[in-house]
Amino acid sequence: MDHIKIAKALSELARYKIVKAVSEKGALSCGEIEGLFELSQPTISHHCRILNDSGLVKMKRTGQKSMVSLNKEIFSKYTKRIHRDFKIAN
């Protein structure tokens, strides 16, 4: 897990909101994500690709749709790392 890559991915507001949305919904298609935000399909795909490359989300192709879900294991490791690095009590 590259915690700096994840931090950079989350530093953009649209990507932060995408992660929040998929964490709340479980999994969303890129089309569903597009419907939640005022961003074009290519922009959503770009953001999802960056999040996927960081390991924070998983992308799975089902038919013609790309489904995006939170990578809970990586997210958990990332939050634990943040708590440890900044000495935040659990």
Buried (B, 14 or more C-beta within 10 A) or exposed (E): BEBEBBEEBBEEEBBBBBBEBBBEBEBBBBEBBBEEBEBEEEEBBBBBEBBBEBBBBBBEEEEEEBBBBBBEEBBEBBEEBEEEEEEEEE
